Amino acid sequence: MGLEVPLDRLQRWLQAVVVHRGTAEEAVAAPAARAFVPRGRVGEVLLPSATLRPEQRLAIYHGMYLLRMEEALESDYPALKHFLGDEGFRTLVAGYVQAYPSRSYSLNFLGRHVPDYVRLAPGLRRRGFCHDLARLEQAVAEVFDAPEEKPLQAEEIAAVPDEAWERARLVPIAAFRLLAFRYPVNAYLQSVKDEDHAHTPLRRRDAWVVVHRRQYNVWRQDLDRAGHGLLADLVAGKRLGSAVAAALRRGRRPTQAELFRWFRGWMGAGMFRTVETGPAGPARPAGPARPGLKTG
């Protein structure tokens, strides 16, 4: 009679074996797996095939696990993989899934901690650049999966009385992220997408980017410091009059023509879902992404 193991323990054993960083033989002998199935009794819960021993059958799933994790992360971080190269990215993924193993039925959640891991990953070259690049690609992935919301319509904007605009608050759509970087990673990402091998120099240079989605297309737009500062104040919930006044006090003062061009562009791009003209309320940051499914 074979070893009787409840289904939940058998599932935990298989997971412990599959995610182990060593070989399949080392995995079944590791303490995490032996806690559920003793090493010498593996053949009682997993039969051999005509040509493969139980450990060899396990090795098929064990070997595919990391490949599937790499494939899932590459879909969200293609530019990071391009910069690190195949071997460098594979090493990053191997360390990442040990630090942040998948805990969901959907692989769409897998890459949420990549920027955090990149900050501490051992032996990583150009860490600061990689961290910024990972943050940008994470924002693109979040915006892609965020719920679709109807942006402000022209008639809604026109309905706001002129005297109400100074105290108005603009609420961004959920598919919106505003970022500040130390490196020009948006240009690098675009060069990778364009398959332009003369990539943007990686010298440190402050950069600002807004990522948003409109009609199921994700857009990335470069900003200057002044435009980023104004947009950040608006997203944080500042009244329009206060945000503009703050922009005029900071560094380079935008001209009236620039302000008009920015607002026309932001409204036209559908970055805001509503305008509030009522009493003061709490700050309203952009809503969190609600990831869709990328199942394994």
Secondary structure, 3 states (H helix, E strand, C coil): CCCCCCHHHHHHHHHHHHCCCCCHHHHHHCHHHHCCCCHHHHHHHCCCCCCCCHHHHHHHHHHHHHHHHHHHHHHHCHHHHHHHHHHHHHHHHHHHHHHCCCCCCEHHHHHHHHHHHHHHCCCCCCHHHHHHHHHHHHHHHHHHHCCCCCCCCHHHHHCCCHHHHHHCEEEECCCEEEEEECCCHHHHHHHHHCCCCCCCCCCCCCEEEEEEEECCEEEEEEECHHHHHHHHHHHCCCCHHHHHHHHHHCCCCCCHHHHHHHHHHHHHCCCEEEEECCCCCCCCCCCCCCCCCCEC
